[in-house]
Amino acid sequence: MSHRLGIILTLFFIACSNSQEHDVESTTLATVGNVKINTERLQRAFHALYTNPSERTSINERKSLDRLIDIEVLLLEARKRNLHNDIRVKNKVLETEQELLLEELFKRGVVSGNENVTTEEAREYFDRYHIKEERRVSRILIASPTGIDRVFQRTHAGEDFAAIAIDLSEDGETAMQGGDIGWMSRLSFKSHILRRQVFNTPVGELLGPIQEPDGYSVMKIVDTRNVSFESAVASVKEVMVKQKQALATFEFLENLADRVQIREHAEGIQLLLTRLSQAGKDTPEFKRGELQQPLFTVEGAKWTLEHFMNAMHSERDQAEIRTVDDLRSYAKRLYAFKVQLPKYGREQGMLEIDTIADALRRVEREELLGRLRDQEVIEQIDFDESDEREYFRKNKDRYTRPERTSILELLVDDRDQALKLRTQIEKGGDFDELARRYSKRSTRIRRAGGRIQLLNPDKYGKLGWEAKDAKVGEIVGPIKTNNGYSIFKVLKKIPEQEVEFEQAVGRVRAHLRQDLSEDYFVEFVSELRRQYKDQIVIYEKNLKAHQM
């Protein structure tokens, strides 16, 4: 469950005791402070929460209204705490503003990138940047750096990486797959540092720990292979279009920077280059006072090393910096993006465009809710090993490893196509490659070459039961499923197993943290509902007239 979605879905359903009737529009169902909740907003929330028609009852409609009230109460508290000026909230809103402004500039043609990429250009790119080489990667994600030690203790003891991932990884999507994140090419990476590390690490060796947004990971390079240009041409063209757009964006930002008088500070630029070079793939370390040294002075205002580092860390695709000229160009673009672009957008009236204004309001609300939850819940959660062991004891069945069937699967719409693909496989065709090219499954499964762990046959319908009965190595299908026609090959079957606490500690910690956060948040929302009861009004007459 995503952080933002969890904020809404864990809201506590309680009815408001302060119901007053006033002369209001018939479409107004409740007010929280100065905010009105009308029938249109309730219907959007109701249909988003209850997709099954059988769930669309008046009781659940009232629950939907309570959720909307809870959200507005949380926003009242967030603003009372001045969280709209919190640096994390402001930065996220500013980042979104910058992205929306660039999108609008592309729409207007002010920034224009050539989106036409020929097959010849794509082939040249494919060869020049070695896109044919792919690496199969597995990873173990741990929330805190202290847990990484346990990973290395077990890998150094010779334990299987996949088994450790199943036991310890806190990545819900890949843990039960033994950490497998599938085949990756150089196109798969935003970070040039991580891309270089993955493709320079020999097969079978470990990489990490690597700091990621959701924790720390250890990766293993499992295998390597070469793919054909034909299988990669669509991805290559997509990346090349984005790069052309990026170059057009760079040119626009450089022109913005040239419109103002930027005075460079050579000492600050050289110091920053030195610290970046010393750090390599790690975060640079600065001595006291160094971050306050200026890189530029613009109209009397200084743009410091600290401004640069904050701007660089907020970028998803950081530039590779090797020379002073690289740094100078990148720093100017960052300055123009972070400082000049918002000014330009305001001058052109772009922030008054309804779609942009609405998107920024939505982002700010989401960030306020998230920051408040962090303060009141996430940062307050505290438990130790004894709590983890007690949670494991009470929920031991949850950590029994179910019988697992690992398969390679290829899903297509048409039975004739499925038969042709099975024939190719039986003649020695690469199942992985065919699954990547033709399967309808999700991007993650296709990228993993069609690998799926079937933990519960019922979940997969006929596919699950057929796989349960099939023998290891057997190719089965095509079989008709709810989603199309499936061909699969059984790779491995693992019987149900009980596990010890030490084997499940990563999942225990993640589950305990999630359960505690939900409990704390329920209590917090309940308290806020009591605290703000005088600002909550539900118009029962309007609600009754509106209800199903």
MARLUMKOL-620021 format. One record per residue (C-alpha): x, y, z; chain. Coordinates in Angstrom, 2 decimals, always signed. Each point is the difference from the previous one (the first is absolute). Layout:
BEGIN
ATOM      px      py      pz chain
ATOM       X       Y       Z     A
...
This chain:
BEGIN
ATOM      px      py      pz chain
ATOM   +0.00   +0.00   +0.00     A
ATOM   +1.39   +3.39   -0.95     A
ATOM   +0.63   +2.62   +2.67     A
ATOM   -2.58   +2.43   -1.44     A
ATOM   -2.63   -2.68   -0.55     A
ATOM   +0.55   -1.28   +3.54     A
ATOM   -0.81   +3.43   +1.39     A
ATOM   -3.50   -0.18   -1.44     A
ATOM   -0.73   -3.70   +0.35     A
ATOM   +0.88   -0.19   +3.71     A
ATOM   -2.32   +2.83   +1.01     A
ATOM   -2.27   -0.85   +2.90     A
ATOM   -3.73   -0.07   -0.69     A
ATOM   -1.91   +1.83   +2.72     A
ATOM   -3.17   +2.04   -0.21     A
ATOM   -0.08   +3.66   +0.88     A
ATOM   -2.15   +0.82   +3.01     A
ATOM   -0.27   +3.71   -0.84     A
ATOM   -2.72   +0.08   -2.66     A
ATOM   -1.61   +3.36   -0.69     A
ATOM   -2.38   +1.12   -2.71     A
ATOM   +0.49   +3.38   -1.64     A
ATOM   -1.19   +1.55   -3.19     A
ATOM   +2.59   -1.33   -2.43     A
ATOM   -0.03   -1.25   -3.57     A
ATOM   -1.75   -3.34   -0.37     A
ATOM   +3.22   -1.48   -1.42     A
ATOM   +2.03   +0.81   +3.15     A
ATOM   +0.18   -3.08   +2.20     A
ATOM   +2.54   +1.16   +2.62     A
ATOM   +2.38   +2.79   +0.86     A
ATOM   +3.32   -0.19   +1.81     A
ATOM   +1.14   +3.47   +0.92     A
ATOM   -0.42   +2.00   -3.21     A
ATOM   +0.12   -3.04   -2.28     A
ATOM   -3.22   -1.34   -1.53     A
ATOM   -0.42   -3.68   -0.90     A
ATOM   -2.61   -0.25   -2.75     A
ATOM   -1.79   -2.83   -1.76     A
ATOM   +2.41   -0.02   -2.95     A
ATOM   +3.05   -0.46   +2.22     A
ATOM   -1.70   -2.70   +2.04     A
ATOM   -0.95   -1.92   -3.13     A
ATOM   +3.58   +0.09   -1.30     A
ATOM   +1.31   -1.33   +3.30     A
ATOM   -2.77   -2.59   +0.32     A
ATOM   +0.57   -1.49   -3.46     A
ATOM   +3.77   -0.01   +0.49     A
ATOM   -0.25   -1.86   +3.33     A
ATOM   -2.77   -2.44   -0.89     A
ATOM   +0.54   -1.35   -3.51     A
ATOM   -2.22   -3.04   +0.53     A
ATOM   -3.66   +0.94   -0.68     A
ATOM   -1.15   -2.20   +2.90     A
ATOM   +1.99   +2.24   +2.39     A
ATOM   -1.75   +3.19   -1.09     A
ATOM   -2.38   +0.29   +2.94     A
ATOM   -1.14   +2.99   +2.05     A
ATOM   +2.13   -1.25   +2.92     A
ATOM   +3.15   +0.05   -2.10     A
ATOM   -0.99   +3.35   -1.46     A
ATOM   -0.08   +1.37   +3.55     A
ATOM   +3.40   -1.55   +0.64     A
ATOM   +1.31   +1.77   -3.08     A
ATOM   -1.27   +3.30   +1.39     A
ATOM   +1.73   -0.72   +3.32     A
ATOM   +3.25   -0.60   -1.84     A
ATOM   -0.25   +3.34   -1.77     A
ATOM   -0.73   +1.71   +3.32     A
ATOM   +3.02   -1.70   +1.57     A
ATOM   +2.23   +1.25   -2.81     A
ATOM   -1.16   +3.60   +0.47     A
ATOM   +0.47   -0.26   +3.79     A
ATOM   +3.55   -1.24   -0.56     A
ATOM   +0.64   +2.94   -2.33     A
ATOM   -1.31   +2.42   +2.64     A
ATOM   +2.52   -1.40   +2.46     A
ATOM   +2.83   +0.04   -2.54     A
ATOM   -0.57   +3.67   -0.75     A
ATOM   -0.33   +0.79   +3.69     A
ATOM   +3.49   -1.45   +0.40     A
ATOM   +1.22   +2.19   -2.88     A
ATOM   +0.98   -3.09   -2.00     A
ATOM   -0.67   +1.82   -3.27     A
ATOM   +3.34   +1.70   +0.75     A
ATOM   +1.74   -3.31   +0.80     A
ATOM   +3.07   -0.33   -2.24     A
ATOM   -1.01   -3.45   -1.26     A
ATOM   -3.50   +1.18   -0.91     A
ATOM   +1.27   +3.15   -1.69     A
ATOM   +2.66   -1.90   -1.94     A
ATOM   -2.49   -2.54   -1.32     A
ATOM   -2.41   +2.72   -1.10     A
ATOM   +2.86   +1.90   -1.66     A
ATOM   +1.22   -3.13   -1.80     A
ATOM   -3.50   -0.64   -1.33     A
ATOM   -0.33   +3.63   -1.06     A
ATOM   +3.25   -0.21   -1.97     A
ATOM   -1.09   -3.20   -1.77     A
ATOM   -3.42   +1.43   -0.88     A
ATOM   +1.51   +3.21   -1.33     A
ATOM   +2.33   -1.96   -2.29     A
ATOM   -2.93   -2.10   -1.24     A
ATOM   -1.91   +3.19   -0.79     A
ATOM   +3.00   +1.45   -1.81     A
ATOM   +0.18   -3.12   -2.18     A
ATOM   -3.73   +0.32   -0.72     A
ATOM   +0.45   +3.62   -1.02     A
ATOM   +2.99   -0.82   -2.17     A
ATOM   +2.27   +2.32   +1.99     A
ATOM   +2.12   -3.10   +0.68     A
ATOM   +0.07   -2.32   -2.98     A
ATOM   +1.73   -3.35   -0.30     A
ATOM   +0.15   -2.04   -3.22     A
ATOM   -1.99   -3.14   +0.79     A
ATOM   +0.78   -1.76   -3.29     A
ATOM   +2.50   -2.84   +0.48     A
ATOM   +0.80   -2.18   -3.01     A
ATOM   +0.78   -3.70   +0.21     A
ATOM   +3.54   +0.73   -1.24     A
ATOM   +0.53   +2.53   +2.82     A
ATOM   -1.33   -2.51   +2.52     A
ATOM   +2.32   -2.75   -1.28     A
ATOM   +3.03   +2.31   +0.23     A
ATOM   -0.99   +0.87   +3.59     A
ATOM   -0.55   -3.70   +0.81     A
ATOM   +3.53   -0.86   -1.15     A
ATOM   +1.79   +3.04   +1.40     A
ATOM   -1.36   -0.38   +3.53     A
ATOM   +0.09   -3.82   +0.17     A
ATOM   -3.76   -0.34   +0.50     A
ATOM   +0.13   -3.63   -1.14     A
ATOM   +1.63   -0.99   +3.31     A
ATOM   -2.47   -0.70   +2.81     A
ATOM   +0.57   -0.98   +3.60     A
ATOM   -2.37   -2.01   +2.17     A
ATOM   -0.05   +1.62   +3.43     A
ATOM   -1.34   -1.02   +3.41     A
ATOM   -0.16   +2.26   +3.01     A
ATOM   -0.68   -0.03   +3.72     A
ATOM   -1.57   +3.17   +1.38     A
ATOM   +0.47   +0.91   +3.66     A
ATOM   -1.61   +3.04   +1.63     A
ATOM   +3.00   +0.97   +2.15     A
ATOM   +3.78   -0.35   -0.47     A
ATOM   +0.32   -2.12   +3.15     A
ATOM   -1.98   -2.81   -1.65     A
ATOM   +2.51   -0.18   -2.84     A
ATOM   +2.53   -1.58   +2.38     A
ATOM   -2.28   -3.00   +0.43     A
ATOM   -0.18   -0.38   -3.79     A
ATOM   +3.78   -0.03   -0.38     A
ATOM   +0.45   -2.37   +2.94     A
ATOM   -2.17   -2.54   -1.75     A
ATOM   +1.46   +0.52   -3.48     A
ATOM   +3.53   -0.32   +1.38     A
ATOM   -1.09   -3.24   +1.68     A
ATOM   -0.83   -1.35   -3.45     A
ATOM   -3.80   +0.14   +0.16     A
ATOM   -2.00   +0.26   -3.20     A
ATOM   -0.79   +3.61   -0.92     A
ATOM   -3.57   -0.83   -1.06     A
ATOM   -0.71   -1.72   +3.32     A
ATOM   +1.31   +3.02   +1.90     A
ATOM   -2.18   +2.30   -2.11     A
ATOM   -3.09   -2.07   +0.80     A
ATOM   +0.83   +0.20   +3.72     A
ATOM   +1.24   +3.57   +0.39     A
ATOM   -0.91   +2.24   -2.95     A
ATOM   -2.59   +2.66   +0.74     A
ATOM   -0.88   +0.44   -3.68     A
ATOM   -3.51   -1.43   -0.13     A
ATOM   +0.07   -0.44   -3.79     A
ATOM   +3.21   -2.01   -0.32     A
ATOM   +0.69   -1.65   +3.37     A
ATOM   -1.94   -3.19   -0.77     A
ATOM   +1.66   -0.11   -3.44     A
ATOM   +3.36   -0.38   +1.75     A
ATOM   +0.72   +3.69   -0.64     A
ATOM   -0.14   -0.41   -3.79     A
ATOM   -0.65   +3.32   -1.78     A
ATOM   +0.55   -1.47   -3.45     A
ATOM   +2.17   +0.82   -2.98     A
ATOM   +1.31   +3.56   -0.22     A
ATOM   +1.74   +1.88   -2.77     A
ATOM   +1.87   +3.26   +0.16     A
ATOM   -3.30   +1.65   -0.91     A
ATOM   -1.46   -1.16   +3.33     A
ATOM   +2.05   +2.38   +2.16     A
ATOM   -0.44   +3.68   +0.76     A
ATOM   +3.18   +0.16   +2.06     A
ATOM   +3.15   -0.18   -2.10     A
ATOM   +1.90   -1.08   +3.14     A
ATOM   -2.23   -2.99   +0.69     A
ATOM   -0.07   -0.89   -3.71     A
ATOM   +3.79   -0.10   -0.10     A
ATOM   +0.17   -2.05   +3.21     A
ATOM   -2.50   -2.61   -1.20     A
ATOM   +1.72   -0.51   -3.35     A
ATOM   +3.52   +0.01   +1.46     A
ATOM   -0.78   -2.56   +2.72     A
ATOM   +0.81   -3.61   -0.97     A
ATOM   -2.82   -2.54   -0.12     A
ATOM   -0.49   -1.66   +3.38     A
ATOM   +1.39   +2.90   +2.05     A
ATOM   -1.81   +2.36   +2.38     A
ATOM   -0.44   +3.74   -0.31     A
ATOM   -0.84   +2.36   +2.84     A
ATOM   -1.24   +1.10   +2.40     A
ATOM   -1.69   +2.58   -2.23     A
ATOM   -2.12   +2.75   +1.53     A
ATOM   -3.41   +0.22   -1.64     A
ATOM   -3.13   +2.07   +0.74     A
ATOM   -1.58   -2.91   +1.89     A
ATOM   +3.05   -1.29   +1.86     A
ATOM   +3.30   -1.75   -0.72     A
ATOM   +0.47   -2.80   -2.49     A
ATOM   +2.53   -2.69   -0.76     A
ATOM   -0.04   -1.25   -3.59     A
ATOM   +1.30   -3.15   -1.62     A
ATOM   +0.85   -0.29   -3.69     A
ATOM   -1.56   -3.35   -0.82     A
ATOM   +0.54   -0.41   -3.73     A
ATOM   +0.85   +1.79   -3.24     A
ATOM   -1.27   -0.33   -3.58     A
ATOM   -0.19   +1.80   -3.33     A
ATOM   -3.31   +0.97   -1.63     A
ATOM   -0.81   +0.86   -3.59     A
ATOM   -0.48   +3.52   -1.31     A
ATOM   -3.52   -0.93   -1.15     A
ATOM   -1.06   -0.86   +3.58     A
ATOM   +1.33   +3.31   +1.37     A
ATOM   -0.75   +2.48   -2.80     A
ATOM   -3.21   +1.37   +1.57     A
ATOM   +1.74   +0.66   +3.35     A
ATOM   +2.99   +1.57   -1.73     A
ATOM   -2.20   +2.40   -1.99     A
ATOM   -1.94   +0.96   +3.14     A
ATOM   +3.22   +0.84   +1.86     A
ATOM   +1.38   +1.93   -2.97     A
ATOM   -3.16   +2.14   -0.21     A
ATOM   +0.32   +0.80   +3.70     A
ATOM   +3.64   +0.91   -0.49     A
ATOM   -0.87   +2.33   -2.87     A
ATOM   -2.61   +1.63   +2.21     A
ATOM   +2.60   +0.28   +2.77     A
ATOM   +2.47   +1.70   -2.35     A
ATOM   -2.69   +2.48   -1.04     A
ATOM   -0.73   +0.62   +3.67     A
ATOM   +3.71   +0.54   +0.72     A
ATOM   +0.21   +2.54   -2.82     A
ATOM   -3.02   +1.88   +1.33     A
ATOM   +1.37   +0.04   +3.56     A
ATOM   +3.40   +1.17   -1.19     A
ATOM   -1.71   +2.86   -1.85     A
ATOM   -1.89   +0.86   +3.21     A
ATOM   +3.28   +0.08   +1.90     A
ATOM   +1.55   +2.24   -2.65     A
ATOM   -2.78   +2.59   +0.50     A
ATOM   +1.34   +0.91   +3.43     A
ATOM   +3.42   +1.17   +1.09     A
ATOM   +1.58   -3.08   +1.59     A
ATOM   +3.33   +0.62   +1.67     A
ATOM   +1.87   -3.26   +0.55     A
ATOM   +2.16   -0.64   +3.06     A
ATOM   +2.92   -2.11   -1.20     A
ATOM   +1.03   -0.98   +3.54     A
ATOM   -3.45   -1.40   +0.80     A
ATOM   -0.23   -1.86   -3.32     A
ATOM   +3.42   -1.60   +0.48     A
ATOM   -0.79   -0.99   +3.59     A
ATOM   -3.27   -1.61   -1.07     A
ATOM   +1.71   -1.91   -2.81     A
ATOM   +2.62   -1.26   +2.44     A
ATOM   -2.60   -1.24   +2.51     A
ATOM   -2.09   -1.67   -2.72     A
ATOM   +3.11   -1.73   -1.41     A
ATOM   +1.10   -1.18   +3.45     A
ATOM   -3.44   -1.44   +0.76     A
ATOM   -0.34   -2.04   -3.19     A
ATOM   -3.27   -1.95   +0.35     A
ATOM   -0.52   +1.14   +3.60     A
ATOM   -1.50   +3.22   +1.34     A
ATOM   +2.69   +2.73   +0.20     A
ATOM   +1.19   +1.05   +3.44     A
ATOM   +0.68   +3.69   +0.68     A
ATOM   +1.95   +1.69   +2.75     A
ATOM   -1.60   +2.59   +2.22     A
ATOM   -0.89   +3.13   -1.91     A
ATOM   +0.72   -1.41   -3.47     A
ATOM   -3.65   -0.38   -0.97     A
ATOM   -0.51   +3.73   +0.49     A
ATOM   +2.59   +0.90   -2.63     A
ATOM   -1.62   +1.54   -3.11     A
ATOM   +0.05   -1.55   -3.46     A
ATOM   -1.77   +2.95   -1.63     A
ATOM   -1.16   +3.48   +0.88     A
ATOM   -3.11   +1.14   -1.88     A
ATOM   -1.46   +3.47   +0.51     A
ATOM   +1.73   +0.21   +3.37     A
ATOM   -1.32   -3.37   +1.23     A
ATOM   +2.41   -2.87   +0.59     A
ATOM   -0.63   -3.54   -1.25     A
ATOM   +2.12   -2.22   +2.23     A
ATOM   +1.39   -3.53   +0.03     A
ATOM   -2.87   -0.88   +2.32     A
ATOM   -2.54   +1.26   -2.54     A
ATOM   +1.70   -2.11   -2.67     A
ATOM   +0.05   -3.18   +2.12     A
ATOM   -3.67   +0.37   +0.94     A
ATOM   -0.92   +0.58   -3.65     A
ATOM   +2.09   -2.94   -1.21     A
ATOM   -1.47   -2.43   +2.55     A
ATOM   -3.51   +0.90   -1.13     A
ATOM   +0.77   -1.00   -3.60     A
ATOM   -0.90   -3.54   -1.09     A
ATOM   +2.60   -0.02   -2.78     A
ATOM   +3.21   +1.55   +1.23     A
ATOM   +2.66   +1.03   -2.48     A
ATOM   +3.39   -1.65   -0.18     A
ATOM   +2.60   +2.58   +1.04     A
ATOM   +3.65   -0.52   -0.90     A
ATOM   +1.37   +3.47   -0.83     A
ATOM   -0.40   +3.60   +1.08     A
ATOM   -1.91   +0.69   -3.21     A
ATOM   -2.41   -2.89   +0.74     A
ATOM   -0.63   +1.44   +3.45     A
ATOM   -0.35   +3.59   -1.20     A
ATOM   -2.60   -0.95   -2.65     A
ATOM   -1.93   -2.30   +2.34     A
ATOM   -0.04   +2.55   +2.82     A
ATOM   -1.33   +2.72   -2.32     A
ATOM   -2.77   -2.30   -1.24     A
ATOM   -0.95   -0.91   +3.55     A
ATOM   -0.05   +3.67   +0.99     A
ATOM   -2.20   +0.88   -2.97     A
ATOM   -2.34   -2.93   +0.73     A
ATOM   -0.34   +0.69   +3.72     A
ATOM   +0.04   +3.81   +0.03     A
ATOM   -0.56   +1.50   -3.44     A
ATOM   -2.65   -2.37   -1.34     A
ATOM   -2.57   +0.72   +2.77     A
ATOM   +0.54   +3.74   -0.53     A
ATOM   -0.52   -0.42   -3.74     A
ATOM   -3.16   -2.05   +0.60     A
ATOM   -1.48   +2.69   +2.24     A
ATOM   +0.88   +2.73   -2.51     A
ATOM   -1.79   -1.95   -2.74     A
ATOM   -3.06   -0.65   +2.20     A
ATOM   +0.40   -3.78   -0.26     A
ATOM   -0.66   -0.61   +3.70     A
ATOM   -3.50   +1.37   -0.52     A
ATOM   -0.88   -2.74   -2.52     A
ATOM   -2.71   -2.11   +1.63     A
ATOM   +1.64   -3.37   -0.61     A
ATOM   +3.32   +1.17   +1.45     A
ATOM   -1.59   +1.78   +2.98     A
ATOM   -2.17   -3.05   +0.79     A
ATOM   +2.94   -2.38   -0.26     A
ATOM   +2.09   +2.13   +2.37     A
ATOM   -2.84   +0.19   +2.54     A
ATOM   -0.38   -3.77   -0.18     A
ATOM   +3.71   -0.60   +0.53     A
ATOM   +0.13   +2.38   +2.94     A
ATOM   -2.95   -1.77   +1.66     A
ATOM   +1.64   -3.39   -0.49     A
ATOM   +3.30   +1.22   +1.41     A
ATOM   -1.67   +1.66   +2.99     A
ATOM   -1.77   -3.25   +0.83     A
ATOM   +3.20   -1.97   -0.42     A
ATOM   +2.10   +2.34   +2.11     A
ATOM   -2.61   +0.04   +2.78     A
ATOM   -0.13   -3.78   -0.02     A
ATOM   +3.78   -0.16   +0.18     A
ATOM   +0.06   +2.31   +3.02     A
ATOM   -2.81   -1.67   +1.93     A
ATOM   +0.46   -3.61   -1.00     A
ATOM   +3.11   -1.08   -1.87     A
ATOM   +2.44   +2.00   +2.13     A
ATOM   -1.72   -1.18   +3.20     A
ATOM   +0.17   -3.74   -0.71     A
ATOM   +2.44   -1.71   +2.34     A
ATOM   +0.44   -3.72   +0.57     A
ATOM   +2.83   -2.39   +0.81     A
ATOM   +0.87   -3.63   -0.65     A
ATOM   -2.22   -1.25   +2.81     A
ATOM   -2.99   +1.70   -1.65     A
ATOM   +0.97   -1.57   -3.32     A
ATOM   +0.25   -3.46   +1.54     A
ATOM   -3.38   +0.38   +1.71     A
ATOM   -1.59   +1.12   -3.27     A
ATOM   +1.57   -3.00   -1.76     A
ATOM   -1.34   -2.37   +2.68     A
ATOM   -3.55   +1.35   -0.35     A
ATOM   +0.08   -0.04   -3.80     A
ATOM   +2.16   -3.04   -0.66     A
ATOM   -2.37   -1.42   -2.61     A
ATOM   +0.60   +3.14   -2.04     A
ATOM   +3.67   -0.92   -0.33     A
ATOM   -0.38   -3.63   -0.91     A
ATOM   +1.30   -0.27   -3.53     A
ATOM   -2.86   -1.33   -2.12     A
ATOM   +0.56   -2.53   -2.70     A
ATOM   +1.45   +1.89   -2.93     A
ATOM   +0.07   -0.78   -3.69     A
ATOM   +2.40   +2.03   -2.11     A
ATOM   -0.87   +0.22   -3.69     A
ATOM   +0.99   +1.67   -3.24     A
ATOM   -3.23   +1.22   -1.61     A
ATOM   -1.03   +1.62   -3.26     A
ATOM   -3.51   +1.49   -0.28     A
ATOM   -1.55   +1.09   -3.32     A
ATOM   -3.49   +0.81   -1.30     A
ATOM   -0.20   -2.48   -2.84     A
ATOM   +0.13   -3.83   +0.22     A
ATOM   +1.63   -0.37   -3.43     A
ATOM   +2.77   +2.39   +1.03     A
ATOM   +0.45   -1.97   +3.22     A
ATOM   +0.36   -3.25   -1.98     A
ATOM   +2.61   +1.56   -2.31     A
ATOM   +1.99   +1.30   +2.99     A
ATOM   -0.11   -3.41   +1.69     A
ATOM   +1.36   -1.56   -3.20     A
ATOM   +2.86   +2.52   +0.00     A
ATOM   +0.79   -0.85   +3.63     A
ATOM   -0.02   -3.75   -0.67     A
ATOM   +2.42   +0.57   -2.88     A
ATOM   +2.44   +1.73   +2.34     A
ATOM   -1.33   +3.56   -0.01     A
ATOM   +0.98   +2.19   +2.96     A
ATOM   -3.03   -0.01   +2.35     A
ATOM   +1.32   +3.08   +1.84     A
ATOM   +0.35   +2.00   -3.19     A
ATOM   -3.40   -1.03   -1.39     A
ATOM   -1.69   +0.93   +3.29     A
ATOM   +1.68   +3.40   -0.04     A
ATOM   -1.17   +0.68   -3.56     A
ATOM   -3.50   -1.45   -0.06     A
ATOM   -1.43   -0.53   +3.48     A
ATOM   -2.92   +2.14   +1.19     A
ATOM   +1.14   -0.17   +3.60     A
ATOM   +1.23   +3.06   +1.90     A
ATOM   +3.25   +1.74   -0.89     A
ATOM   +1.63   -1.45   +3.13     A
ATOM   -0.90   -3.59   -0.96     A
ATOM   +1.01   +0.49   -3.64     A
ATOM   +3.30   +1.51   +1.11     A
ATOM   +0.53   -3.11   +2.16     A
ATOM   -0.39   -2.17   -3.11     A
ATOM   -3.48   -1.19   +1.00     A
ATOM   +1.03   -1.29   +3.42     A
ATOM   -2.86   -0.25   +2.51     A
ATOM   -0.14   -1.48   +3.49     A
ATOM   -3.39   -1.63   +0.55     A
ATOM   -0.60   +0.11   +3.75     A
ATOM   -3.71   -0.69   -0.07     A
ATOM   -1.55   -2.01   -2.87     A
ATOM   -3.44   +1.57   +0.56     A
ATOM   +1.38   +3.46   -0.74     A
ATOM   +0.97   -1.03   -3.55     A
ATOM   -3.06   -2.11   -0.81     A
ATOM   +0.55   -2.73   -2.58     A
ATOM   +3.65   +1.04   -0.48     A
ATOM   +0.68   -0.57   +3.70     A
ATOM   -1.58   -3.46   +0.14     A
ATOM   +1.59   -1.14   -3.26     A
ATOM   +3.42   +1.10   +1.30     A
ATOM   -0.60   -1.78   +3.30     A
ATOM   -0.60   -3.29   -1.82     A
ATOM   +2.76   +0.41   -2.63     A
ATOM   +3.46   -1.55   +0.31     A
ATOM   +3.24   +1.97   +0.26     A
ATOM   +1.32   +0.70   -3.51     A
ATOM   -3.34   -0.72   -1.67     A
ATOM   -1.36   +2.48   -2.56     A
ATOM   -3.76   +0.40   +0.31     A
ATOM   -2.55   +1.79   -2.17     A
ATOM   -1.43   +1.87   -1.56     A
ATOM   -2.65   +0.07   +2.72     A
ATOM   -2.93   +2.41   -0.01     A
ATOM   +0.03   +2.44   +2.91     A
ATOM   -2.05   +3.09   +0.83     A
ATOM   +2.74   +2.17   -1.55     A
ATOM   +0.80   -1.97   -3.16     A
ATOM   +1.96   -3.11   -0.95     A
ATOM   +2.92   -1.07   +2.15     A
ATOM   +3.04   -2.16   -0.67     A
ATOM   +2.26   -0.79   +2.94     A
ATOM   +2.94   -2.08   +1.11     A
ATOM   +0.45   -1.10   +3.61     A
ATOM   +3.43   +0.97   +1.32     A
ATOM   -0.16   -1.05   +3.63     A
ATOM   -2.35   -1.21   +2.71     A
ATOM   +0.69   +0.73   +3.66     A
ATOM   -2.16   -1.67   +2.67     A
ATOM   -1.52   +1.89   +2.93     A
ATOM   +2.58   +0.80   +2.69     A
ATOM   -0.05   +1.41   +3.51     A
ATOM   +2.57   +2.73   +0.63     A
ATOM   +1.78   +1.29   +3.08     A
ATOM   -0.14   +3.59   +1.19     A
ATOM   +3.51   +0.76   -1.30     A
ATOM   -1.05   -1.07   -3.50     A
ATOM   -3.07   +2.24   -0.07     A
ATOM   +1.25   +3.01   +1.96     A
ATOM   -0.08   +2.38   -2.98     A
ATOM   -3.63   -0.71   -0.80     A
ATOM   -0.93   -0.02   +3.71     A
ATOM   +1.51   +3.46   +0.43     A
ATOM   -1.79   +1.36   -3.08     A
ATOM   -3.36   -1.47   +1.05     A
ATOM   +0.33   +1.20   +3.59     A
ATOM   +0.89   +3.51   -1.16     A
ATOM   -3.00   +0.03   -2.36     A
ATOM   -2.43   -1.27   +2.67     A
ATOM   +1.23   +2.47   +2.61     A
ATOM   -0.19   +2.90   -2.45     A
ATOM   -3.61   -0.84   -0.83     A
ATOM   -0.94   -0.32   +3.69     A
ATOM   +1.71   +3.27   +0.91     A
ATOM   -1.58   +1.78   -2.94     A
ATOM   -3.49   -1.20   +0.90     A
ATOM   +0.46   +1.38   +3.52     A
ATOM   +1.39   +3.26   -1.33     A
ATOM   -2.88   +0.56   -2.44     A
ATOM   -2.53   -0.81   +2.74     A
ATOM   +1.58   +2.58   +2.28     A
ATOM   -0.02   +2.62   -2.75     A
ATOM   -3.68   -0.66   -0.70     A
ATOM   -0.72   +0.76   +3.66     A
ATOM   +2.29   +3.01   +0.01     A
ATOM   -1.58   +1.58   -3.11     A
ATOM   -3.61   -1.08   +0.60     A
ATOM   -1.20   +3.62   +0.14     A
ATOM   +1.29   +0.55   -3.55     A
ATOM   -1.73   -3.06   -1.47     A
ATOM   -3.59   +0.21   -1.19     A
ATOM   -1.87   -2.80   -1.80     A
ATOM   -3.22   +1.00   -1.76     A
ATOM   -2.07   -3.08   +0.67     A
ATOM   -3.00   +1.23   -2.00     A
ATOM   +2.10   +0.49   -3.14     A
ATOM   +1.79   -3.27   +0.56     A
ATOM   -3.25   -1.92   +0.40     A
ATOM   -1.42   +1.56   -3.16     A
ATOM   +3.16   -0.92   -1.87     A
ATOM   +0.45   -3.57   +1.27     A
ATOM   -0.83   -3.03   -2.10     A
